[in-house]
């Protein structure tokens, strides 16, 4: 079932989703290209080799985590923010190469990862900043990383980029560095305060996800800001060791976000806006409701059932009744709208840590679910009507078969016996008796002939005893016009009700051709393709047949409609008549 659901999810991807997949593959290829470029340009081979290798390793981690987040939550910006953090690390690492342009980029963006990380944590879980305080802190962090970074290369002639120096003012450069540390520290404190407030306001299940993530976020930013002073000045670490620590901590940031998403809870609560995007989609761009819920709640095994009040049972999207028994591994969330039960969501308990998510999702899509419930109810009603029609046809055919069998095996046999007895009577002698017996024999023979014709019109013996192919051959053999029969269907391939209707379609088409078409030849073809029986009758007569004009074609159309088949009549004047019929033939 899980494999079928995954196949259904893949098959129902909209063109917009496929376009996104191609775009993400392009980003992946581009990111890997930049990673290889950075790896090729870094001056490896010295004591700082391990620290330098951590830059491309970080890029791969951020690239994979960002693309996975974007793939699973297209309308959420967290994936893009993770990729942006990876880009900031790339720029920072580029400053370690020997290429002037890359050194310039690395110098300008040396502190940019700090701003992006603050942005990343304050935007979780929806990817969008909410609240004035969060927006102000993020804006301050970017200003600190970009503007307060200017003195480090504009006011130092002996800095990383001497060519950018405007004036050599080392005192002002040091002052700028202190200001950057102070403002960055303030942004860090404000970030920690906002995260603590969010933790205090969160529910117990939300804290289970937020506490480890926010805790690691604050730890990572503290390491970035203070590791140089603390470990370098107080513990005597050299710059390479401090860099290894910082880059190792940074590599864990996207892993922390991935774990937060996998643990569910608030990570997916923020993704309920995916359902809003689903509800706003139109036309062919909108996937099935079960697919939308599977993407949003992270459970590909989700099934959506619809409640049928008249039946007192659930049906699936095809209108087939299902059993609502829930085993130990499955959960069931009933969906209601205006106090009415309209359906249910069946999910995997192992993947749905918080059932409240399914309950919330059900409320979001309740109106859409009710609309699809009506569609499923219509399908179920149509299926019941179809089955009812088939039962009526089968009952009528069964009765006709019984009548034909009784006439053939009963009355006809009696008439034959009477004829033999009359013949014996005639052989007894006497002119008068002989004449009467002969007349009786002739009358009985005529009655038997008429009875055989009646039996054939009610239900041909060949159809009853041997099947459609034999009956069609018998019908063609008795045609007064040269008729070619092409058969590609074996007797018993189709149910009896289908064979009966197919026979009468052919008989009616041939009768019309003989009576009205003035045809010189007729061609009949019967063949089965997949689960459909195809019938084609073609004559070279005068044409002009109209389905609505005669009772024969109307009756033919009604018989075909009973089985959900289709009838097409092409009959241009002077070009003959072609009757094409398709009837479902699932055995």
C-alpha positions as CSV (number, residue, x, y, z in Angstrom):
1,X,0.0,0.0,0.0
2,X,2.8,2.4,0.8
3,X,4.5,1.7,-2.5
4,X,1.3,2.3,-4.4
5,X,0.7,5.6,-2.5
6,X,4.3,6.8,-3.4
7,X,3.7,5.9,-7.0
8,X,0.4,7.8,-6.9
9,X,2.1,10.8,-5.4
10,X,4.8,10.8,-8.2
11,X,2.2,10.3,-10.9
12,X,0.0,13.1,-9.7
13,X,2.7,15.8,-9.7
14,X,1.5,18.9,-11.5
15,X,3.5,20.6,-14.2
16,X,4.4,23.3,-11.7
17,X,5.8,20.7,-9.3
18,X,7.9,19.1,-12.1
19,X,9.2,22.5,-13.0
20,X,10.3,23.0,-9.4
21,X,12.0,19.6,-9.4
22,X,14.0,20.6,-12.4
23,X,14.9,23.9,-10.9
24,X,16.2,22.2,-7.7
25,X,18.3,19.8,-9.8
26,X,19.8,22.8,-11.5
27,X,20.6,24.4,-8.1
28,X,22.1,21.1,-7.0
29,X,24.4,20.9,-10.0
30,X,25.4,24.6,-9.6
31,X,26.1,24.2,-5.9
32,X,28.2,21.1,-6.5
33,X,30.1,23.1,-9.2
34,X,30.9,25.9,-6.8
35,X,31.9,23.4,-4.2
36,X,34.4,21.7,-6.5
37,X,35.6,25.2,-7.6
38,X,36.3,26.2,-4.1
39,X,38.0,22.9,-3.3
40,X,40.3,23.4,-6.3
41,X,41.2,26.9,-5.4
42,X,41.9,26.5,-1.7
43,X,45.6,26.3,-0.8
44,X,45.7,22.8,0.6
45,X,48.8,21.0,1.8
46,X,49.7,23.2,4.8
47,X,48.8,22.9,8.5
48,X,45.5,24.6,7.9
49,X,44.4,22.0,5.4
50,X,41.8,20.3,7.7
51,X,40.2,23.7,8.5
52,X,40.1,24.7,4.8
53,X,38.4,21.4,3.9
54,X,35.6,22.1,6.3
55,X,34.4,24.9,4.0
56,X,33.5,22.6,1.1
57,X,32.1,20.0,3.5
58,X,29.9,22.7,5.0
59,X,28.7,23.7,1.6
60,X,27.6,20.2,0.7
61,X,25.8,19.8,4.1
62,X,23.9,23.1,3.6
63,X,23.2,22.4,-0.1
64,X,21.7,19.0,0.7
65,X,19.7,20.2,3.7
66,X,18.4,23.2,1.9
67,X,17.3,21.3,-1.2
68,X,15.5,18.6,0.8
69,X,13.6,21.3,2.8
70,X,12.7,23.1,-0.4
71,X,11.6,19.9,-2.1
72,X,9.3,18.7,0.7
73,X,8.0,22.2,1.5
74,X,7.9,24.2,-1.7
75,X,5.9,27.2,-0.4
76,X,8.1,27.4,2.8
77,X,11.2,29.6,2.7
78,X,13.3,27.6,5.1
79,X,14.9,25.7,2.3
80,X,15.9,28.9,0.5
81,X,17.3,30.4,3.8
82,X,19.4,27.3,4.4
83,X,20.8,27.6,0.9
84,X,21.5,31.3,1.6
85,X,23.5,30.3,4.7
86,X,25.5,27.9,2.5
87,X,26.1,30.8,0.1
88,X,27.4,33.0,2.9
89,X,29.8,30.3,4.0
90,X,31.0,30.0,0.4
91,X,31.8,33.7,0.3
92,X,33.5,33.5,3.6
93,X,35.6,30.6,2.5
94,X,36.5,32.2,-0.8
95,X,38.6,34.7,1.1
96,X,41.1,31.9,1.8
97,X,41.9,31.4,-1.8
98,X,44.6,33.2,-3.8
99,X,42.2,34.7,-6.4
100,X,41.9,38.5,-5.9
101,X,38.2,38.5,-6.7
102,X,37.5,35.7,-4.3
103,X,39.6,37.4,-1.6
104,X,37.6,40.5,-2.1
105,X,34.3,38.6,-1.7
106,X,35.6,36.8,1.3
107,X,36.7,40.0,3.0
108,X,33.4,41.8,2.4
109,X,31.3,38.8,3.5
110,X,33.4,37.6,6.4
111,X,30.7,38.3,9.0
112,X,27.7,37.6,6.7
113,X,27.1,34.0,8.1
114,X,26.2,35.6,11.5
115,X,23.3,37.6,10.0
116,X,22.0,34.7,7.9
117,X,22.0,32.3,10.9
118,X,20.1,34.8,13.0
119,X,17.6,35.2,10.1
120,X,17.4,31.4,9.9
121,X,16.5,30.8,13.5
122,X,14.1,33.7,13.8
123,X,12.2,32.6,10.7
124,X,11.6,29.0,11.8
125,X,9.3,27.2,11.2
126,X,7.5,29.0,8.4
127,X,10.5,30.7,6.8
128,X,8.9,34.1,7.2
129,X,9.8,36.7,9.9
130,X,6.9,37.5,12.2
131,X,6.8,40.3,14.6
132,X,8.5,43.7,14.6
133,X,11.2,42.7,17.1
134,X,12.4,39.8,14.9
135,X,12.5,41.9,11.8
136,X,14.4,44.6,13.6
137,X,17.0,42.1,14.9
138,X,17.5,40.6,11.5
139,X,17.9,44.0,9.9
140,X,20.4,45.0,12.6
141,X,22.3,41.7,12.0
142,X,22.7,42.3,8.3
143,X,23.7,45.9,8.8
144,X,26.3,44.7,11.3
145,X,27.7,42.1,9.0
146,X,27.9,44.4,5.9
147,X,28.2,48.0,7.1
148,X,30.3,47.6,10.2
149,X,32.6,45.3,8.2
150,X,33.7,48.2,6.0
151,X,36.3,49.6,8.4
152,X,38.2,46.3,8.4
153,X,39.2,46.8,4.7
154,X,38.6,50.5,4.0
155,X,40.6,51.9,6.9
156,X,43.6,49.5,7.0
157,X,46.4,49.7,4.4
158,X,47.8,46.4,5.6
159,X,44.5,44.6,5.6
160,X,43.4,41.7,3.4
161,X,42.6,44.0,0.5
162,X,45.1,47.0,0.5
163,X,43.7,48.1,-2.9
164,X,40.4,49.0,-1.3
165,X,41.9,51.2,1.5
166,X,40.6,54.8,1.3
167,X,42.7,56.1,4.2
168,X,44.9,54.3,6.7
169,X,43.2,54.9,10.1
170,X,44.0,51.8,12.3
171,X,42.4,53.4,15.3
172,X,39.1,53.9,13.5
173,X,39.4,50.3,12.1
174,X,39.8,48.9,15.7
175,X,36.9,51.1,16.8
176,X,34.8,49.7,14.0
177,X,35.7,46.1,15.0
178,X,34.6,46.8,18.6
179,X,31.4,48.3,17.4
180,X,30.7,45.3,15.2
181,X,31.3,42.9,18.1
182,X,29.1,45.0,20.4
183,X,26.2,45.4,18.0
184,X,26.6,41.7,17.0
185,X,26.5,40.7,20.6
186,X,23.4,42.8,21.2
187,X,21.7,41.1,18.2
188,X,22.7,37.8,19.7
189,X,21.2,38.7,23.0
190,X,18.0,40.0,21.4
191,X,17.8,36.8,19.3
192,X,18.1,34.7,22.4
193,X,15.4,36.7,24.2
194,X,13.0,36.3,21.3
195,X,13.6,32.6,21.2
196,X,13.0,32.3,24.9
197,X,9.7,34.2,24.6
198,X,8.7,31.8,21.9
199,X,9.6,28.8,24.0
200,X,7.6,30.2,26.9
201,X,4.5,30.7,24.7
202,X,4.8,27.4,22.9
203,X,2.8,24.3,23.8
204,X,4.4,21.3,25.5
205,X,4.6,19.4,22.2
206,X,6.1,22.5,20.4
207,X,8.7,22.9,23.1
208,X,9.8,19.3,22.4
209,X,10.9,20.5,18.9
210,X,11.9,24.1,19.6
211,X,14.0,23.7,22.7
212,X,16.8,21.6,21.2
213,X,16.8,23.6,17.9
214,X,16.9,27.0,19.5
215,X,19.4,25.9,22.1
216,X,21.8,24.7,19.4
217,X,21.2,27.9,17.5
218,X,22.2,30.1,20.4
219,X,25.2,27.9,21.1
220,X,26.3,28.1,17.4
221,X,26.1,31.9,17.3
222,X,27.9,32.3,20.6
223,X,30.7,30.1,19.3
224,X,31.0,32.3,16.2
225,X,31.1,35.5,18.1
226,X,33.2,34.6,21.2
227,X,35.3,31.6,20.3
228,X,38.3,33.7,19.1
229,X,38.5,35.7,22.4
230,X,37.7,32.9,24.8
231,X,39.5,29.9,23.4
232,X,42.3,32.0,21.8
233,X,43.0,34.4,24.6
234,X,42.1,32.3,27.6
235,X,43.0,28.8,26.5
236,X,45.8,29.6,24.1
237,X,44.2,28.0,21.0
238,X,45.7,29.1,17.7
239,X,43.6,30.5,14.8
240,X,43.4,27.2,13.0
241,X,41.9,25.3,16.0
242,X,39.4,28.1,16.5
243,X,38.4,27.9,12.9
244,X,38.0,24.1,13.0
245,X,35.7,24.6,16.1
246,X,33.6,27.3,14.4
247,X,33.2,25.4,11.1
248,X,32.3,22.1,12.9
249,X,29.6,23.9,14.9
250,X,28.2,25.5,11.8
251,X,28.0,22.2,10.0
252,X,25.6,21.0,12.6
253,X,23.1,23.9,12.0
254,X,21.3,22.4,9.0
255,X,21.4,19.0,10.7
256,X,19.6,20.5,13.6
257,X,16.9,21.9,11.3
258,X,16.6,18.5,9.6
259,X,16.1,16.8,12.9
260,X,13.5,19.4,13.9
261,X,11.5,18.7,10.8
262,X,11.7,14.9,11.2
263,X,10.5,15.1,14.8
264,X,7.3,16.7,13.5
265,X,5.2,18.9,15.8
266,X,5.6,22.6,15.2
267,X,7.9,21.9,12.2
268,X,5.0,20.6,10.3
269,X,2.4,22.9,12.0
270,X,4.1,25.7,10.1
271,X,3.7,23.7,6.9
272,X,0.0,23.7,7.2
273,X,0.1,26.7,4.9
274,X,0.9,24.2,2.2
275,X,-2.7,23.3,2.4
276,X,-3.6,26.9,1.8
277,X,-1.5,26.8,-1.4
278,X,-3.3,23.6,-2.3
279,X,-6.7,25.2,-1.8
280,X,-5.7,28.2,-3.9
281,X,-4.5,26.1,-6.8
282,X,-6.8,25.8,-9.8
283,X,-7.5,23.4,-12.6
284,X,-5.0,20.7,-13.4
285,X,-2.4,22.3,-11.0
286,X,-4.3,21.0,-7.9
287,X,-3.3,17.5,-6.8
288,X,-5.6,15.1,-5.1
289,X,-6.5,15.9,-1.5
290,X,-4.7,12.8,-0.2
291,X,-1.5,13.8,-2.0
292,X,-1.7,17.4,-0.6
293,X,-2.2,16.0,3.0
294,X,0.7,13.5,2.5
295,X,3.0,16.3,1.5
296,X,1.9,18.5,4.3
297,X,1.9,16.0,7.1
298,X,4.9,14.0,5.9
299,X,3.0,10.7,5.8
300,X,2.9,9.2,2.3
301,X,0.6,6.4,3.5
302,X,-2.3,8.8,4.2
303,X,-5.7,7.7,2.9
304,X,-8.8,10.0,2.7
305,X,-12.2,8.4,3.2
306,X,-15.6,10.0,2.6
307,X,-18.7,9.4,4.8
308,X,-21.8,8.3,3.0
309,X,-24.8,9.0,5.4
310,X,-27.2,6.9,3.4
311,X,-25.0,3.8,3.6
312,X,-23.7,4.5,7.1
313,X,-20.1,3.7,5.9
314,X,-17.0,5.2,4.4
315,X,-16.0,5.0,0.8
316,X,-12.6,5.8,-0.9
317,X,-12.0,8.3,-3.7
318,X,-13.4,5.8,-6.3
319,X,-16.6,5.3,-4.3
320,X,-15.8,1.8,-3.1
321,X,-16.8,1.1,0.5
322,X,-14.0,0.6,2.9
323,X,-13.8,-0.7,6.5
324,X,-12.9,1.9,9.1
325,X,-11.3,-0.6,11.5
326,X,-8.1,0.9,12.9
327,X,-5.4,-1.4,13.9
328,X,-2.5,-0.7,16.3
329,X,-0.4,0.8,13.6
330,X,-3.0,3.2,12.0
331,X,-4.8,6.1,13.4
332,X,-8.1,7.6,12.2
333,X,-9.1,11.3,12.4
334,X,-12.8,12.1,11.7
335,X,-13.4,15.3,9.8
336,X,-16.5,17.3,10.5
337,X,-18.0,20.4,8.8
338,X,-20.8,22.3,10.5
339,X,-21.4,19.5,12.9
340,X,-21.7,16.9,10.1
341,X,-19.3,14.0,9.7
342,X,-18.0,14.3,6.1
343,X,-15.0,12.0,6.1
344,X,-11.9,10.7,7.8
345,X,-8.1,10.8,7.5
346,X,-6.3,7.4,8.0
347,X,-2.6,7.8,8.9
348,X,0.4,5.9,10.2
349,X,0.9,6.3,13.9
350,X,4.6,6.0,13.6
351,X,4.8,9.0,11.2
352,X,2.2,11.1,12.9
353,X,3.7,12.0,16.3
354,X,1.1,14.6,17.1
355,X,-2.5,13.5,16.0
356,X,-3.5,17.2,16.5
357,X,-1.8,17.9,13.2
358,X,-4.1,15.6,11.3
359,X,-7.1,17.2,13.2
360,X,-5.9,20.7,12.2
361,X,-5.3,19.7,8.6
362,X,-8.7,18.1,8.5
363,X,-10.3,21.4,9.6
364,X,-8.3,23.3,6.9
365,X,-9.4,21.1,4.1
366,X,-12.9,20.3,5.3
367,X,-14.7,22.3,2.6
368,X,-12.6,20.7,-0.2
369,X,-13.1,17.3,1.4
370,X,-16.9,17.8,1.4
371,X,-16.7,18.7,-2.3
372,X,-14.7,15.6,-3.1
373,X,-17.1,13.6,-0.8
374,X,-20.0,14.6,-3.1
375,X,-17.9,13.5,-6.1
376,X,-17.2,10.1,-4.5
377,X,-20.9,9.8,-3.6
378,X,-21.8,10.5,-7.2
379,X,-19.3,7.8,-8.3
380,X,-20.8,5.4,-5.8
381,X,-24.3,6.1,-7.0
382,X,-23.3,5.7,-10.6
383,X,-21.7,2.4,-9.8
384,X,-24.8,1.2,-8.0
385,X,-26.9,2.4,-11.0
386,X,-24.6,0.6,-13.4
387,X,-24.8,-2.6,-11.4
388,X,-28.6,-2.3,-11.1
389,X,-28.8,-1.9,-14.9
390,X,-26.6,-4.9,-15.5
391,X,-28.7,-7.0,-13.1
392,X,-31.9,-6.0,-15.0
393,X,-30.4,-6.9,-18.3
394,X,-29.0,-10.1,-16.9
395,X,-32.4,-11.0,-15.5
396,X,-34.2,-10.2,-18.7
397,X,-31.7,-12.3,-20.7
398,X,-31.9,-15.1,-18.2
399,X,-35.7,-15.2,-18.6
400,X,-35.4,-15.1,-22.4
401,X,-32.9,-17.9,-22.3
402,X,-35.3,-19.9,-20.1
403,X,-38.1,-19.3,-22.5
404,X,-36.0,-20.2,-25.5
405,X,-34.7,-23.3,-23.8
406,X,-38.2,-24.4,-22.8
407,X,-39.6,-23.9,-26.3
408,X,-36.7,-25.7,-27.8
409,X,-36.5,-28.6,-25.4
410,X,-40.2,-28.9,-24.6
411,X,-42.7,-27.8,-27.3
412,X,-40.5,-28.4,-30.2
413,X,-39.7,-32.0,-29.1
414,X,-43.4,-32.7,-28.6
415,X,-44.2,-31.4,-32.1
416,X,-41.6,-33.6,-33.6
417,X,-43.0,-36.6,-31.8
418,X,-46.4,-35.8,-33.0
419,X,-45.2,-35.5,-36.5
420,X,-43.6,-39.0,-36.3
421,X,-46.8,-40.4,-34.9
422,X,-48.8,-38.8,-37.6
423,X,-46.5,-40.3,-40.2
424,X,-47.0,-43.7,-38.7
425,X,-50.7,-43.1,-38.8
426,X,-50.4,-42.3,-42.4
427,X,-48.5,-45.5,-43.1
428,X,-51.4,-47.5,-41.7
429,X,-53.3,-47.4,-45.0
430,X,-56.5,-45.9,-46.3
431,X,-56.6,-43.1,-48.8
432,X,-58.7,-40.8,-46.6
433,X,-56.6,-41.5,-43.5
434,X,-53.4,-41.3,-45.5
435,X,-54.3,-37.8,-46.8
436,X,-55.3,-36.5,-43.4
437,X,-52.1,-37.8,-41.8
438,X,-49.9,-36.3,-44.5
439,X,-51.7,-32.9,-44.1
440,X,-51.2,-33.2,-40.3
441,X,-47.5,-33.9,-40.9
442,X,-47.1,-30.9,-43.1
443,X,-48.9,-28.7,-40.6
444,X,-46.8,-29.9,-37.8
445,X,-43.6,-29.3,-39.8
446,X,-44.8,-25.8,-40.6
447,X,-45.5,-25.2,-36.9
448,X,-42.0,-26.5,-36.0
449,X,-40.4,-24.2,-38.5
450,X,-42.3,-21.3,-37.2
451,X,-41.3,-22.3,-33.6
452,X,-37.7,-22.5,-34.6
453,X,-37.9,-19.0,-36.0
454,X,-39.5,-17.8,-32.8
455,X,-36.8,-19.4,-30.7
456,X,-34.1,-17.8,-32.9
457,X,-35.7,-14.4,-32.6
458,X,-36.0,-14.7,-28.8
459,X,-32.5,-16.1,-28.3
460,X,-30.6,-17.8,-31.1
461,X,-29.7,-21.3,-30.3
462,X,-26.1,-20.8,-31.4
463,X,-25.7,-17.9,-28.9
464,X,-27.1,-20.0,-26.1
465,X,-25.2,-23.2,-26.9
466,X,-21.9,-22.0,-28.5
467,X,-21.4,-18.3,-27.8
468,X,-21.1,-15.0,-29.6
469,X,-18.6,-16.1,-32.4
470,X,-20.8,-19.0,-33.5
471,X,-24.0,-16.9,-33.4
472,X,-22.3,-14.2,-35.4
473,X,-21.1,-16.7,-38.0
474,X,-24.6,-18.2,-38.2
475,X,-26.1,-14.8,-38.7
476,X,-23.7,-13.8,-41.4
477,X,-24.3,-17.2,-43.2
478,X,-28.0,-16.4,-43.5
479,X,-27.4,-13.0,-45.0
480,X,-28.9,-12.4,-48.6
481,X,-26.0,-9.9,-49.3
482,X,-22.4,-10.9,-49.4
483,X,-21.1,-10.4,-45.9
484,X,-17.5,-10.7,-44.6
485,X,-17.0,-11.5,-40.9
486,X,-13.8,-10.8,-39.1
487,X,-13.6,-12.3,-35.6
488,X,-10.9,-11.5,-33.0
489,X,-12.9,-12.6,-29.9
490,X,-13.3,-16.1,-28.5
491,X,-16.5,-17.5,-27.1
492,X,-16.7,-16.9,-23.4
493,X,-14.3,-13.9,-23.5
494,X,-17.1,-11.6,-22.4
495,X,-20.0,-12.1,-19.9
496,X,-23.2,-13.5,-21.3
497,X,-25.0,-10.1,-21.0
498,X,-22.3,-8.5,-23.1
499,X,-22.5,-11.3,-25.7
500,X,-26.3,-10.9,-25.9
501,X,-26.1,-7.2,-26.5
502,X,-23.3,-7.5,-29.0
503,X,-25.3,-10.1,-30.9
504,X,-28.4,-8.0,-31.1
505,X,-26.3,-5.0,-32.1
506,X,-24.9,-6.9,-35.1
507,X,-28.3,-8.4,-35.9
508,X,-30.0,-5.0,-35.9
509,X,-27.2,-3.4,-38.0
510,X,-27.4,-6.2,-40.6
511,X,-31.2,-6.0,-40.7
512,X,-31.1,-2.2,-41.3
513,X,-28.5,-2.7,-44.0
514,X,-30.7,-5.3,-45.8
515,X,-33.9,-3.2,-45.5
516,X,-32.7,0.3,-46.2
517,X,-29.1,0.7,-47.4
518,X,-29.4,-1.0,-50.8
519,X,-25.9,-2.3,-50.1
520,X,-24.0,-4.7,-52.3
521,X,-21.7,-5.9,-49.6
522,X,-21.3,-5.7,-45.8
523,X,-18.3,-6.2,-43.5
524,X,-18.6,-7.1,-39.8
525,X,-15.8,-7.0,-37.3
526,X,-15.7,-8.0,-33.7
527,X,-12.6,-7.8,-31.6
528,X,-11.6,-7.4,-28.0
529,X,-9.1,-4.7,-27.0
530,X,-8.0,-4.6,-23.3
531,X,-11.3,-4.6,-21.4
532,X,-13.6,-3.4,-24.2
533,X,-15.4,-5.3,-27.0
534,X,-15.3,-3.4,-30.3
535,X,-18.0,-4.0,-32.9
536,X,-18.0,-2.5,-36.4
537,X,-20.5,-3.0,-39.2
538,X,-19.8,-1.3,-42.5
539,X,-21.9,-1.4,-45.7
540,X,-21.4,0.3,-49.1
541,X,-25.1,1.4,-49.4
542,X,-26.7,4.8,-49.9
543,X,-26.0,6.0,-46.4
544,X,-28.2,8.7,-44.7
545,X,-28.9,6.7,-41.5
546,X,-29.7,8.7,-38.4
547,X,-29.7,7.3,-34.9
548,X,-32.7,9.4,-33.9
549,X,-34.8,8.5,-36.9
550,X,-35.5,4.8,-36.5
551,X,-36.5,2.6,-33.5
552,X,-33.8,0.1,-34.4
553,X,-30.9,2.4,-33.9
554,X,-32.5,3.9,-30.8
555,X,-33.0,0.5,-29.3
556,X,-29.4,-0.3,-30.1
557,X,-28.2,2.8,-28.4
558,X,-30.3,2.1,-25.3
559,X,-28.9,-1.4,-25.0
560,X,-25.3,-0.1,-25.3
561,X,-26.0,2.6,-22.8
562,X,-27.1,0.1,-20.2
563,X,-23.5,-1.3,-20.1
564,X,-21.9,2.1,-20.2
565,X,-20.7,1.7,-23.8
566,X,-20.6,4.1,-26.7
567,X,-22.2,4.2,-30.2
568,X,-21.0,6.1,-33.2
569,X,-22.8,6.2,-36.5
570,X,-21.2,7.6,-39.7
571,X,-23.6,7.6,-42.6
572,X,-23.0,10.3,-45.2
573,X,-25.4,10.1,-48.2
574,X,-23.8,8.1,-51.0
575,X,-20.9,6.8,-48.8
576,X,-22.5,3.9,-47.0
577,X,-22.9,3.5,-43.2
578,X,-20.4,2.7,-40.6
579,X,-21.6,1.7,-37.1
580,X,-18.9,1.5,-34.4
581,X,-19.7,0.3,-30.9
582,X,-17.5,-0.1,-27.8
583,X,-18.9,-2.1,-24.8
584,X,-17.0,-2.8,-21.5
585,X,-16.2,-6.5,-21.5
586,X,-14.4,-7.0,-18.2
587,X,-15.0,-10.6,-17.2
